[in-house]
Amino acid sequence: MTRNFINYVFGIYILSLIVLVDSKGVLLIIGGDTGLELGAYNNSDVSTQSIDRLAINGVLFKRAYTSSVSGGSSSRSEILTGIPAHQNGMFGPHSLPSYFRTYDDVVSISKMLSAEGVATGIIGLESLGPESVFGFNYRQTDSNHDDLSISRNISFISSYVKDFLTQHRRENFFLVVSLGDAERCRRPEYGQFCEDFGDEQDPAGSIPGWKPSTYNASSLRLPYYIPDLEDAREDLASLYRSINRLDQGVGLIMSALVNAGLFATTLTIFTSTGGVGFPGAKYNALDSGSRVPLIIASSGYSIGQVSDALVSTLDIAPTIMDYFGLPFPKYSIAGKQVVPTGISLVPLLTDPTKSGHSYVFSAQNFLQVNQEFPIRAIRNDSYTLIWNKWDTFPIAAEIFTSLTYTYLVNQSKSHHHSNWWIELPKYLHRDQYELYDLTSDPYEVYNVATEPRYSDVFQELQALLKSWQLSTFDPWLCSSGFININDKCVSYF
Protein backbone atom coordinates (compact mmCIF):
# COMPACT_ATOMS: atom_id res chain seq x y z
CA MET A 1 0.00 0.00 0.00
CA THR A 2 1.55 3.31 -1.06
CA ARG A 3 2.19 6.25 1.24
CA ASN A 4 -0.18 8.38 -0.86
CA PHE A 5 -2.93 5.85 -0.40
CA ILE A 6 -2.33 5.62 3.36
CA ASN A 7 -2.48 9.41 3.62
CA TYR A 8 -5.69 9.37 1.60
CA VAL A 9 -7.44 6.81 3.84
CA PHE A 10 -6.18 8.36 7.09
CA GLY A 11 -7.11 11.84 5.91
CA ILE A 12 -10.64 10.78 5.01
CA TYR A 13 -11.14 9.48 8.54
CA ILE A 14 -9.83 12.61 10.25
CA LEU A 15 -11.45 15.11 7.92
CA SER A 16 -14.84 13.44 8.10
CA LEU A 17 -14.80 14.53 11.75
CA ILE A 18 -13.27 17.98 11.48
CA VAL A 19 -14.13 20.65 8.91
CA LEU A 20 -11.03 22.77 8.41
CA VAL A 21 -12.46 25.37 6.06
CA ASP A 22 -15.93 26.75 5.40
CA SER A 23 -15.71 26.71 1.61
CA LYS A 24 -17.60 24.25 -0.57
CA GLY A 25 -16.07 22.48 -3.54
CA VAL A 26 -16.73 19.97 -6.29
CA LEU A 27 -13.98 17.75 -7.65
CA LEU A 28 -15.03 16.00 -10.87
CA ILE A 29 -12.62 13.27 -12.00
CA ILE A 30 -13.27 11.98 -15.52
CA GLY A 31 -11.39 8.88 -16.58
CA GLY A 32 -10.90 7.71 -20.14
CA ASP A 33 -12.76 4.73 -21.58
CA THR A 34 -12.80 2.43 -18.54
CA GLY A 35 -16.25 0.91 -18.92
CA LEU A 36 -16.92 -1.06 -15.74
CA GLU A 37 -13.48 -2.69 -15.64
CA LEU A 38 -12.82 -1.59 -12.05
CA GLY A 39 -12.54 -3.41 -8.76
CA ALA A 40 -15.48 -1.48 -7.31
CA TYR A 41 -17.61 -2.92 -10.13
CA ASN A 42 -16.64 -6.51 -9.31
CA ASN A 43 -13.60 -6.88 -11.56
CA SER A 44 -11.04 -8.43 -9.22
CA ASP A 45 -8.44 -8.86 -11.98
CA VAL A 46 -7.51 -5.18 -12.20
CA SER A 47 -6.08 -3.28 -9.23
CA THR A 48 -8.06 -0.05 -8.57
CA GLN A 49 -7.68 0.42 -4.83
CA SER A 50 -8.05 4.23 -4.89
CA ILE A 51 -11.30 4.19 -6.86
CA ASP A 52 -12.52 1.31 -4.70
CA ARG A 53 -11.74 3.36 -1.58
CA LEU A 54 -13.69 6.28 -2.99
CA ALA A 55 -16.69 3.97 -3.44
CA ILE A 56 -16.38 2.82 0.18
CA ASN A 57 -16.62 6.46 1.24
CA GLY A 58 -19.54 7.37 -1.00
CA VAL A 59 -22.36 6.07 -3.18
CA LEU A 60 -21.68 3.78 -6.13
CA PHE A 61 -24.26 3.86 -8.92
CA LYS A 62 -24.58 0.40 -10.49
CA ARG A 63 -26.62 1.49 -13.51
CA ALA A 64 -25.12 4.71 -14.84
CA TYR A 65 -25.05 5.26 -18.61
CA THR A 66 -23.17 7.72 -20.75
CA SER A 67 -25.31 9.82 -23.04
CA SER A 68 -22.57 9.70 -25.71
CA VAL A 69 -21.19 6.31 -26.71
CA SER A 70 -18.45 8.02 -28.76
CA GLY A 71 -16.61 9.08 -25.59
CA GLY A 72 -14.00 11.85 -25.86
CA SER A 73 -15.08 15.41 -26.60
CA SER A 74 -18.76 14.54 -26.98
CA SER A 75 -18.92 12.87 -23.55
CA ARG A 76 -17.02 15.63 -21.78
CA SER A 77 -19.17 18.31 -23.41
CA GLU A 78 -22.34 16.56 -22.23
CA ILE A 79 -21.06 16.17 -18.67
CA LEU A 80 -20.18 19.88 -18.51
CA THR A 81 -23.30 21.25 -20.21
CA GLY A 82 -25.97 18.81 -19.05
CA ILE A 83 -27.36 18.44 -22.58
CA PRO A 84 -26.58 15.85 -25.29
CA ALA A 85 -23.93 16.47 -27.94
CA HIS A 86 -26.47 16.62 -30.77
CA GLN A 87 -28.06 19.52 -28.87
CA ASN A 88 -24.91 21.36 -27.73
CA GLY A 89 -23.12 21.05 -31.10
CA MET A 90 -20.14 18.85 -30.11
CA PHE A 91 -21.09 16.23 -32.71
CA GLY A 92 -17.70 14.47 -32.58
CA PRO A 93 -14.04 15.01 -31.65
CA HIS A 94 -12.80 18.54 -31.07
CA SER A 95 -9.32 17.53 -32.20
CA LEU A 96 -8.22 17.90 -35.81
CA PRO A 97 -9.21 17.01 -38.48
CA SER A 98 -12.79 16.98 -37.13
CA TYR A 99 -12.69 20.07 -34.90
CA PHE A 100 -16.29 19.93 -33.76
CA ARG A 101 -17.27 22.53 -31.16
CA THR A 102 -20.26 23.51 -29.10
CA TYR A 103 -22.56 26.28 -30.25
CA ASP A 104 -21.57 29.75 -29.05
CA ASP A 105 -24.79 30.24 -27.10
CA VAL A 106 -24.44 27.05 -25.03
CA VAL A 107 -23.98 27.77 -21.31
CA SER A 108 -21.74 25.29 -19.50
CA ILE A 109 -21.86 24.73 -15.75
CA SER A 110 -18.31 26.06 -15.43
CA LYS A 111 -19.48 29.32 -16.98
CA MET A 112 -22.58 29.37 -14.76
CA LEU A 113 -20.53 28.76 -11.61
CA SER A 114 -17.90 31.36 -12.54
CA ALA A 115 -20.69 33.91 -12.80
CA GLU A 116 -21.66 33.02 -9.22
CA GLY A 117 -18.14 33.61 -7.90
CA VAL A 118 -17.04 29.96 -7.85
CA ALA A 119 -13.38 29.39 -8.77
CA THR A 120 -13.31 26.99 -11.73
CA GLY A 121 -10.46 24.95 -13.16
CA ILE A 122 -9.71 22.12 -15.55
CA ILE A 123 -6.60 19.93 -15.58
CA GLY A 124 -5.71 17.18 -18.03
CA LEU A 125 -7.41 16.17 -21.25
CA GLU A 126 -9.82 18.92 -22.32
CA SER A 127 -10.36 18.82 -26.09
CA LEU A 128 -13.32 21.19 -25.81
CA GLY A 129 -14.24 24.46 -27.44
CA PRO A 130 -14.84 27.27 -27.81
CA GLU A 131 -13.15 28.56 -24.67
CA SER A 132 -15.83 31.24 -24.29
CA VAL A 133 -18.45 28.53 -23.63
CA PHE A 134 -16.57 26.68 -20.90
CA GLY A 135 -14.98 29.69 -19.20
CA PHE A 136 -12.58 28.00 -16.77
CA ASN A 137 -10.56 30.43 -14.64
CA TYR A 138 -7.66 27.96 -14.31
CA ARG A 139 -6.58 25.80 -17.25
CA GLN A 140 -3.69 23.31 -17.45
CA THR A 141 -4.72 21.03 -20.31
CA ASP A 142 -3.83 19.67 -23.73
CA SER A 143 -4.58 23.18 -25.00
CA ASN A 144 -1.33 24.46 -23.43
CA HIS A 145 0.68 21.29 -22.68
CA ASP A 146 1.86 18.14 -24.43
CA ASP A 147 -1.23 15.94 -24.47
CA LEU A 148 0.45 12.79 -23.13
CA SER A 149 2.19 14.59 -20.28
CA ILE A 150 -0.89 16.45 -19.09
CA SER A 151 -3.28 13.52 -19.49
CA ARG A 152 -1.21 10.48 -18.40
CA ASN A 153 1.70 11.75 -16.28
CA ILE A 154 -0.12 11.39 -12.99
CA SER A 155 2.62 13.13 -10.99
CA PHE A 156 2.52 16.14 -13.34
CA ILE A 157 -1.28 16.25 -13.14
CA SER A 158 -1.37 16.02 -9.34
CA SER A 159 1.11 18.90 -9.04
CA TYR A 160 -1.40 21.16 -10.79
CA VAL A 161 -4.21 19.84 -8.59
CA LYS A 162 -2.17 20.89 -5.55
CA ASP A 163 -1.53 24.28 -7.14
CA PHE A 164 -5.22 24.91 -7.80
CA LEU A 165 -6.29 23.80 -4.33
CA THR A 166 -3.61 25.95 -2.71
CA GLN A 167 -4.84 28.99 -4.59
CA HIS A 168 -8.53 28.40 -3.91
CA ARG A 169 -8.75 26.40 -0.68
CA ARG A 170 -10.76 29.13 1.05
CA GLU A 171 -13.12 29.71 -1.85
CA ASN A 172 -15.98 27.77 -3.34
CA PHE A 173 -14.47 25.85 -6.24
CA PHE A 174 -15.25 23.52 -9.13
CA LEU A 175 -12.26 21.52 -10.41
CA VAL A 176 -12.36 19.08 -13.33
CA VAL A 177 -9.52 16.58 -13.68
CA SER A 178 -9.78 14.71 -16.96
CA LEU A 179 -7.37 11.78 -17.32
CA GLY A 180 -6.26 10.19 -20.60
CA ASP A 181 -6.02 6.66 -19.22
CA ALA A 182 -7.66 4.34 -20.32
CA GLU A 183 -8.24 5.61 -23.87
CA ARG A 184 -6.48 3.84 -26.72
CA CYS A 185 -3.15 5.34 -27.72
CA ARG A 186 -2.41 7.44 -30.79
CA ARG A 187 1.32 6.84 -30.28
CA PRO A 188 1.95 3.14 -31.07
CA GLU A 189 5.48 3.24 -29.66
CA TYR A 190 3.87 3.47 -26.21
CA GLY A 191 1.59 0.46 -26.60
CA GLN A 192 -2.10 -0.11 -27.31
CA PHE A 193 -3.25 2.09 -24.42
CA CYS A 194 -0.10 4.20 -23.90
CA GLU A 195 0.55 1.83 -21.01
CA ASP A 196 4.31 2.03 -21.61
CA PHE A 197 4.44 5.83 -21.52
CA GLY A 198 6.56 6.97 -18.60
CA ASP A 199 7.70 3.52 -17.46
CA GLU A 200 11.29 2.69 -16.64
CA GLN A 201 12.03 1.79 -20.26
CA ASP A 202 10.77 5.11 -21.68
CA PRO A 203 13.73 7.04 -23.18
CA ALA A 204 11.95 10.30 -22.33
CA GLY A 205 11.99 9.43 -18.63
CA SER A 206 9.74 7.73 -16.11
CA ILE A 207 6.73 9.16 -14.28
CA PRO A 208 7.62 9.90 -10.64
CA GLY A 209 5.32 8.19 -8.18
CA TRP A 210 3.93 5.68 -10.68
CA LYS A 211 4.44 2.01 -9.92
CA PRO A 212 3.60 0.20 -13.18
CA SER A 213 1.53 -2.95 -12.76
CA THR A 214 1.77 -6.15 -14.77
CA TYR A 215 -0.97 -8.62 -15.64
CA ASN A 216 -0.83 -12.23 -16.74
CA ALA A 217 -2.93 -12.15 -19.91
CA SER A 218 -3.61 -15.88 -19.89
CA SER A 219 -5.26 -15.81 -16.45
CA LEU A 220 -7.58 -12.84 -16.99
CA ARG A 221 -11.33 -13.39 -16.89
CA LEU A 222 -12.82 -11.94 -20.04
CA PRO A 223 -15.86 -9.70 -20.33
CA TYR A 224 -18.45 -11.36 -22.56
CA TYR A 225 -17.80 -8.94 -25.45
CA ILE A 226 -14.07 -9.81 -25.72
CA PRO A 227 -13.20 -13.02 -27.63
CA ASP A 228 -11.10 -15.62 -25.87
CA LEU A 229 -7.86 -15.44 -27.87
CA GLU A 230 -4.27 -14.58 -27.15
CA ASP A 231 -4.19 -11.20 -28.91
CA ALA A 232 -7.38 -10.02 -27.20
CA ARG A 233 -6.01 -11.12 -23.84
CA GLU A 234 -2.82 -9.13 -24.45
CA ASP A 235 -5.01 -6.16 -25.42
CA LEU A 236 -6.92 -6.50 -22.17
CA ALA A 237 -3.75 -6.78 -20.09
CA SER A 238 -2.54 -3.52 -21.66
CA LEU A 239 -5.88 -1.88 -20.83
CA TYR A 240 -5.65 -2.99 -17.20
CA ARG A 241 -2.14 -1.56 -16.91
CA SER A 242 -3.51 1.77 -18.16
CA ILE A 243 -6.51 1.59 -15.80
CA ASN A 244 -4.18 0.91 -12.88
CA ARG A 245 -2.19 4.07 -13.70
CA LEU A 246 -5.49 5.97 -13.84
CA ASP A 247 -6.30 4.60 -10.39
CA GLN A 248 -2.93 5.62 -8.99
CA GLY A 249 -3.60 9.07 -10.41
CA VAL A 250 -6.91 9.16 -8.55
CA GLY A 251 -5.02 8.29 -5.39
CA LEU A 252 -2.61 11.20 -5.88
CA ILE A 253 -5.49 13.58 -6.61
CA MET A 254 -7.38 12.48 -3.51
CA SER A 255 -4.22 12.82 -1.40
CA ALA A 256 -3.90 16.41 -2.62
CA LEU A 257 -7.51 17.09 -1.63
CA VAL A 258 -7.06 15.53 1.80
CA ASN A 259 -3.76 17.28 2.48
CA ALA A 260 -5.37 20.61 1.59
CA GLY A 261 -7.98 19.95 4.29
CA LEU A 262 -10.82 19.97 1.76
CA PHE A 263 -12.17 16.44 1.64
CA ALA A 264 -14.96 17.01 4.16
CA THR A 265 -16.35 20.02 2.29
CA THR A 266 -15.93 18.68 -1.25
CA LEU A 267 -18.31 16.66 -3.38
CA THR A 268 -16.07 14.22 -5.27
CA ILE A 269 -17.43 12.63 -8.43
CA PHE A 270 -15.73 9.92 -10.46
CA THR A 271 -16.95 8.76 -13.86
CA SER A 272 -15.57 7.92 -17.30
CA THR A 273 -16.24 8.94 -20.88
CA GLY A 274 -17.53 5.57 -22.06
CA GLY A 275 -17.02 1.88 -22.68
CA VAL A 276 -13.58 0.36 -23.21
CA GLY A 277 -11.89 0.76 -26.58
CA PHE A 278 -12.70 -2.70 -27.91
CA PRO A 279 -14.94 -3.78 -30.77
CA GLY A 280 -18.36 -4.42 -29.29
CA ALA A 281 -17.94 -1.77 -26.60
CA LYS A 282 -17.00 1.86 -27.37
CA TYR A 283 -19.09 3.50 -30.15
CA ASN A 284 -21.96 1.08 -29.44
CA ALA A 285 -25.23 1.82 -27.64
CA LEU A 286 -25.27 -1.67 -26.18
CA ASP A 287 -24.73 -2.07 -22.43
CA SER A 288 -21.06 -2.87 -23.12
CA GLY A 289 -20.54 0.52 -24.76
CA SER A 290 -22.79 2.82 -22.78
CA ARG A 291 -22.57 1.73 -19.14
CA VAL A 292 -20.03 3.72 -17.13
CA PRO A 293 -18.85 4.01 -13.53
CA LEU A 294 -20.33 6.74 -11.36
CA ILE A 295 -19.21 7.21 -7.77
CA ILE A 296 -20.09 10.26 -5.67
CA ALA A 297 -18.62 10.88 -2.23
CA SER A 298 -18.91 13.69 0.30
CA SER A 299 -19.04 14.10 4.05
CA GLY A 300 -22.64 14.41 5.21
CA TYR A 301 -24.03 11.96 2.66
CA SER A 302 -24.31 8.18 2.61
CA ILE A 303 -21.10 6.17 2.92
CA GLY A 304 -20.43 2.75 1.43
CA GLN A 305 -23.82 2.53 -0.25
CA VAL A 306 -24.85 1.17 -3.65
CA SER A 307 -27.65 2.68 -5.72
CA ASP A 308 -29.55 0.56 -8.22
CA ALA A 309 -31.20 3.65 -9.74
CA LEU A 310 -31.11 4.13 -13.50
CA VAL A 311 -29.05 7.30 -14.02
CA SER A 312 -27.20 9.17 -16.76
CA THR A 313 -24.06 11.27 -17.15
CA LEU A 314 -26.52 14.04 -18.08
CA ASP A 315 -27.41 14.05 -14.37
CA ILE A 316 -23.94 15.21 -13.31
CA ALA A 317 -24.41 18.88 -14.25
CA PRO A 318 -27.76 19.27 -12.41
CA THR A 319 -26.24 17.47 -9.39
CA ILE A 320 -23.32 19.91 -9.23
CA MET A 321 -25.59 22.94 -9.54
CA ASP A 322 -27.90 21.55 -6.84
CA TYR A 323 -24.93 20.92 -4.52
CA PHE A 324 -24.03 24.61 -4.80
CA GLY A 325 -27.67 25.53 -4.19
CA LEU A 326 -28.07 27.02 -7.65
CA PRO A 327 -30.81 26.45 -10.24
CA PHE A 328 -29.98 25.31 -13.74
CA PRO A 329 -30.26 28.59 -15.67
CA LYS A 330 -32.77 29.14 -18.42
CA TYR A 331 -31.34 29.94 -21.84
CA SER A 332 -31.95 29.31 -25.52
CA ILE A 333 -29.97 27.87 -28.41
CA ALA A 334 -30.87 29.47 -31.75
CA GLY A 335 -34.07 30.76 -30.20
CA LYS A 336 -35.15 27.40 -28.75
CA GLN A 337 -35.51 27.06 -24.98
CA VAL A 338 -33.13 24.51 -23.46
CA VAL A 339 -34.85 22.10 -21.07
CA PRO A 340 -32.28 19.71 -19.53
CA THR A 341 -33.44 16.10 -19.26
CA GLY A 342 -31.06 15.28 -16.42
CA ILE A 343 -31.96 15.24 -12.72
CA SER A 344 -30.06 16.08 -9.55
CA LEU A 345 -28.70 13.01 -7.79
CA VAL A 346 -28.26 14.83 -4.47
CA PRO A 347 -31.46 13.23 -3.04
CA LEU A 348 -30.04 9.79 -3.91
CA LEU A 349 -26.86 10.58 -1.98
CA THR A 350 -28.98 10.97 1.14
CA ASP A 351 -31.17 7.97 0.35
CA PRO A 352 -29.61 5.64 -2.26
CA THR A 353 -32.79 3.52 -2.34
CA LYS A 354 -34.65 6.29 -4.17
CA SER A 355 -35.41 5.73 -7.83
CA GLY A 356 -33.78 7.56 -10.72
CA HIS A 357 -35.05 7.69 -14.29
CA SER A 358 -37.66 5.44 -15.83
CA TYR A 359 -35.62 5.65 -19.05
CA VAL A 360 -32.14 6.80 -20.02
CA PHE A 361 -30.91 7.77 -23.48
CA SER A 362 -27.65 7.36 -25.38
CA ALA A 363 -26.49 8.67 -28.74
CA GLN A 364 -23.69 8.94 -31.27
CA ASN A 365 -23.20 11.31 -34.21
CA PHE A 366 -19.68 11.25 -35.72
CA LEU A 367 -16.76 8.97 -34.93
CA GLN A 368 -14.64 11.35 -37.04
CA VAL A 369 -15.62 14.05 -39.51
CA ASN A 370 -15.61 11.46 -42.32
CA GLN A 371 -17.39 8.77 -40.24
CA GLU A 372 -20.99 9.75 -39.59
CA PHE A 373 -23.10 7.09 -37.92
CA PRO A 374 -26.00 8.53 -35.91
CA ILE A 375 -27.32 6.22 -33.20
CA ARG A 376 -30.12 6.94 -30.76
CA ALA A 377 -31.04 4.58 -27.95
CA ILE A 378 -33.45 4.32 -25.05
CA ARG A 379 -33.13 1.91 -22.14
CA ASN A 380 -35.33 0.99 -19.20
CA ASP A 381 -35.25 -1.83 -16.66
CA SER A 382 -36.38 -4.44 -19.17
CA TYR A 383 -35.52 -3.38 -22.73
CA THR A 384 -33.07 -1.54 -24.94
CA LEU A 385 -34.22 0.03 -28.22
CA ILE A 386 -31.55 1.28 -30.64
CA TRP A 387 -32.14 3.29 -33.82
CA ASN A 388 -29.39 3.28 -36.47
CA LYS A 389 -29.66 5.86 -39.24
CA TRP A 390 -27.40 3.86 -41.58
CA ASP A 391 -26.90 0.13 -42.05
CA THR A 392 -23.09 -0.14 -42.33
CA PHE A 393 -21.31 0.46 -39.04
CA PRO A 394 -17.97 2.32 -39.40
CA ILE A 395 -14.88 1.25 -37.49
CA ALA A 396 -12.89 4.00 -35.78
CA ALA A 397 -9.15 4.01 -36.48
CA GLU A 398 -8.32 3.25 -32.82
CA ILE A 399 -10.46 0.10 -32.98
CA PHE A 400 -9.39 -0.88 -36.50
CA THR A 401 -5.70 -1.00 -35.50
CA SER A 402 -6.31 -2.95 -32.29
CA LEU A 403 -5.03 -6.48 -31.86
CA THR A 404 -8.55 -7.70 -31.19
CA TYR A 405 -10.16 -6.27 -34.32
CA THR A 406 -7.29 -7.47 -36.53
CA TYR A 407 -7.91 -11.00 -35.30
CA LEU A 408 -11.66 -10.76 -35.88
CA VAL A 409 -11.14 -9.57 -39.47
CA ASN A 410 -8.66 -12.35 -40.22
CA GLN A 411 -11.00 -14.98 -38.81
CA SER A 412 -13.94 -13.63 -40.80
CA LYS A 413 -11.96 -13.58 -44.06
CA SER A 414 -10.90 -17.18 -43.56
CA HIS A 415 -14.49 -18.18 -42.65
CA HIS A 416 -13.42 -19.41 -39.21
CA HIS A 417 -15.45 -18.99 -36.05
CA SER A 418 -14.05 -16.13 -33.97
CA ASN A 419 -15.24 -17.15 -30.47
CA TRP A 420 -16.81 -13.69 -30.27
CA TRP A 421 -20.30 -13.22 -28.85
CA ILE A 422 -21.44 -11.93 -32.26
CA GLU A 423 -20.04 -12.63 -35.71
CA LEU A 424 -18.29 -9.76 -37.49
CA PRO A 425 -20.59 -9.47 -40.56
CA LYS A 426 -23.61 -9.08 -38.28
CA TYR A 427 -21.71 -6.54 -36.18
CA LEU A 428 -20.87 -4.41 -39.22
CA HIS A 429 -24.35 -4.48 -40.78
CA ARG A 430 -27.01 -3.03 -38.49
CA ASP A 431 -30.76 -3.24 -38.63
CA GLN A 432 -32.51 0.13 -38.55
CA TYR A 433 -34.05 -0.79 -35.20
CA GLU A 434 -32.66 -3.15 -32.59
CA LEU A 435 -34.81 -4.21 -29.65
CA TYR A 436 -33.38 -6.38 -26.88
CA ASP A 437 -35.25 -8.11 -24.08
CA LEU A 438 -32.83 -7.65 -21.17
CA THR A 439 -34.56 -10.25 -19.00
CA SER A 440 -33.94 -13.15 -21.38
CA ASP A 441 -31.03 -11.62 -23.34
CA PRO A 442 -28.80 -9.53 -21.03
CA TYR A 443 -25.92 -9.55 -23.57
CA GLU A 444 -28.17 -8.01 -26.24
CA VAL A 445 -27.62 -10.57 -28.98
CA TYR A 446 -31.11 -11.35 -30.30
CA ASN A 447 -32.93 -8.51 -32.03
CA VAL A 448 -36.68 -8.90 -31.43
CA ALA A 449 -37.77 -5.60 -33.02
CA THR A 450 -39.83 -7.32 -35.72
CA GLU A 451 -41.38 -10.01 -33.51
CA PRO A 452 -45.17 -9.46 -33.15
CA ARG A 453 -45.23 -10.20 -29.41
CA TYR A 454 -42.96 -7.20 -28.80
CA SER A 455 -44.90 -4.76 -30.99
CA ASP A 456 -46.42 -2.82 -28.06
CA VAL A 457 -43.04 -2.46 -26.34
CA PHE A 458 -41.41 -1.42 -29.60
CA GLN A 459 -44.01 1.27 -30.32
CA GLU A 460 -43.88 2.66 -26.79
CA LEU A 461 -40.09 2.94 -26.74
CA GLN A 462 -39.99 4.29 -30.29
CA ALA A 463 -42.43 7.07 -29.31
CA LEU A 464 -40.44 7.94 -26.18
CA LEU A 465 -37.20 8.02 -28.15
CA LYS A 466 -38.71 10.29 -30.79
CA SER A 467 -40.07 12.59 -28.08
CA TRP A 468 -36.58 12.90 -26.56
CA GLN A 469 -35.13 13.69 -29.98
CA LEU A 470 -37.70 16.44 -30.46
CA SER A 471 -37.13 17.93 -27.00
CA THR A 472 -33.37 18.04 -27.59
CA PHE A 473 -33.57 19.60 -31.08
CA ASP A 474 -32.02 16.52 -32.70
CA PRO A 475 -30.72 17.31 -36.23
CA TRP A 476 -30.84 13.56 -36.98
CA LEU A 477 -34.54 13.20 -36.19
CA CYS A 478 -35.40 11.37 -39.40
CA SER A 479 -34.36 8.07 -40.93
CA SER A 480 -32.57 7.77 -44.27
CA GLY A 481 -34.89 8.76 -47.13
CA PHE A 482 -36.85 11.29 -45.03
CA ILE A 483 -36.54 15.02 -44.47
CA ASN A 484 -37.44 17.01 -41.36
CA ILE A 485 -40.20 19.52 -42.15
CA ASN A 486 -41.43 21.38 -39.04
CA ASP A 487 -40.38 18.48 -36.78
CA LYS A 488 -42.12 15.91 -38.95
CA CYS A 489 -40.28 13.33 -41.06
CA VAL A 490 -41.54 13.46 -44.64
CA SER A 491 -40.54 10.95 -47.31
CA TYR A 492 -38.56 12.22 -50.31
CA PHE A 493 -41.11 10.55 -52.61
FENDA-V544301 format. One record per backbone hydrogen bond with DSSP energy under -0.5 kcal/mol. NH is the residue of the N-H (numbers start at 1). CO is the residue of the C=O. If there is no record, write none. Layout:
# FENDA-V544301
NH;CO
NH;CO
This chain:
# FENDA-V544301
6;2
7;3
8;4
9;5
10;6
11;7
12;8
13;9
14;10
15;11
16;12
17;14
18;14
20;18
25;265
26;173
27;267
28;26
28;175
29;27
29;269
30;28
30;177
31;29
31;271
32;181
34;32
35;274
37;34
38;36
41;38
42;39
43;38
44;42
48;46
52;48
53;49
54;50
55;51
56;52
57;53
58;55
59;296
60;305
61;59
61;294
62;60
62;307
63;309
64;61
64;292
65;311
66;290
69;363
71;68
74;71
75;71
76;72
77;73
78;74
79;75
80;76
81;77
82;78
87;84
88;84
89;85
91;89
98;95
99;95
100;93
101;89
102;129
103;88
106;103
108;106
108;133
109;80
112;108
113;109
114;110
115;111
116;112
116;113
117;114
118;113
119;172
121;174
122;138
123;176
124;140
125;178
126;124
133;130
134;130
135;131
137;120
138;120
140;122
142;124
144;141
145;141
150;146
151;147
152;148
153;148
153;149
154;152
157;153
158;154
159;155
160;156
160;157
161;157
162;158
163;159
164;160
165;161
166;162
167;163
168;164
169;165
171;168
173;24
174;119
175;26
176;121
177;28
178;123
178;176
179;30
179;177
180;151
181;151
183;180
185;192
188;186
190;187
191;188
194;191
196;190
197;194
199;196
202;199
205;202
207;198
208;206
210;207
211;209
212;210
217;215
219;216
220;216
220;217
226;223
227;225
228;419
229;227
233;229
234;230
235;231
236;232
237;233
238;234
239;235
240;236
241;237
242;238
243;239
244;240
245;241
246;242
247;243
248;244
249;245
250;246
251;247
252;248
253;249
254;250
255;251
256;252
257;253
258;254
259;255
260;256
261;258
262;257
265;262
266;263
267;25
268;266
268;297
269;27
269;267
270;295
271;29
272;293
273;31
275;289
278;276
281;278
282;276
283;69
284;281
289;286
290;286
291;287
292;64
293;35
295;270
296;59
297;268
299;263
301;298
302;349
304;58
305;58
307;60
311;63
311;309
313;65
315;312
316;313
318;314
319;315
320;316
321;317
322;318
323;319
324;320
325;322
326;321
329;327
333;336
334;332
336;333
338;331
339;337
340;338
348;345
349;345
349;346
350;346
351;347
354;351
357;310
360;379
362;377
363;67
364;375
366;91
367;371
368;371
371;368
373;365
373;371
375;364
376;387
377;362
378;385
379;360
380;383
384;436
385;378
386;434
387;376
388;432
389;374
393;391
393;428
396;394
399;396
400;396
401;397
402;399
406;402
407;403
408;404
409;405
410;406
411;407
412;408
413;409
414;410
415;412
416;411
427;423
428;424
429;425
430;391
430;428
434;386
436;384
438;382
438;436
439;382
441;437
444;441
447;445
448;435
448;446
451;448
454;451
455;452
458;454
459;455
460;456
461;457
462;458
463;459
464;460
465;461
466;462
467;463
468;464
469;465
470;466
471;467
472;468
473;470
474;469
477;474
480;389
482;479
483;490
485;483
485;488
486;484
488;485
490;483
490;488
492;481
